[in-house]
Amino acid sequence: MIKAEISDKELLTHLQKIHKDEMSMFVMAGGRIRGAFFNGTRMVNQMRANHHLGILETYILSQAYICAALLIPTMKGREHLLFRYETNGPAVGFSVEADSTGKVRGYLLQNPIPVEKELESWDLSPFFGEGTLTISRMGEGMKAPQTGVTPLVYKNISKDLALYFEQSEQTQTAFNTGIQFDEKGRVIGAGGMFLQVMPEAGGKTGKTTEQVENSQEDRKKEEEKLLLQVENAFKAMPSIGKWFSEGGNTEDVIYGLFREFNPSVVFNRNIVFDCPCSCEYYAGHIKHLPKQELNDIIKHDPDPIEIVCHNCASVYKINKSLLV
């Protein structure tokens, strides 16, 4: 990948002052709930620079990147994931990839997004019409990806992603993202949080059927109470984008917001905007095209051949001499 230069000195000074980009993964409530809290301010700014995005485009793709990053804790072993939103609205959608190494990349299906009038709010539903949300997972050793598709109900990326987990994976999950712009349209804070209820371990108890049923009923009531309390704490979260823009870190929120549930940060990890593309990769791909197609490219296309990577907008110029 070729990283675009961020030349805005005021933005660069701000990025140097705030807390570093990182994801804190944590568990709480005796292991019943896991979560992740992610500061992705620098990731978002690099993404914006590479893709040359306006404010609306940045707002949409930033949420997609942050949600994709928050899916990394759900991966098992070496895994690659595609998160895609396809709609019949003006924004059309996006395609974002993430992998277990902590790399995120992807693009808008429509850039720039047509806007008929000045934005009055950050409600994205007018830009997302009817459509689908798709998640495809490719794990190590798998011959084909596991794919789940759900309709867009909320036209809200975080809410539709939570609905996907409820319908496709039967798991209670919540997402919250925040993007903070300054008065000049710079992204000065960006991040998100993910919470997920973990399934209870099964096993034989040695109790009578009546005792088991009573015990299950008691556990159900306790869990409903717990989830309501966690939900209320989750809703009380400060604006994530503003929090990070003012220098806040991840662990202060985790240990403060969820203190009654005894949270414990398991580890912190880096998440970055990165793409495995390269000039050599694309040259190799072209060289392996059918001979007739390759000869046609060599004969008629300009030299050097220009290739643009969708996922990171890197531009590669490939000399024809490398293809023969």
Secondary structure, DSSP 4 states (H G I P E B T S, - for coil): --PPP---HHHHHHHHHSPPPEEEEEEETTTTEEEEEEE-HHHHHHHHHHHT--HHHHHHHHHHHHHHHHTGGG--SSEEEEEEEEESSTT-EEEEEEETTSEEEEEESSSSPP-SS---SS--GGG--SEEEEEEEEETT-SS-EEEEEE-SSS-HHHHHHHHHHHHS---EEEEEEEEE-TTS-EEEEEEEEEEEPPPP-------HHHHHHHHHHHHHHHHHHHHHHHHHHHTPPPHHHHHHTT--HHHHHHHHTGGG--EEEEEE--EE-----HHHHHHHHHTS-HHHHHHHHHHS-SSEEEE-TTT--EEEE-GGGG-
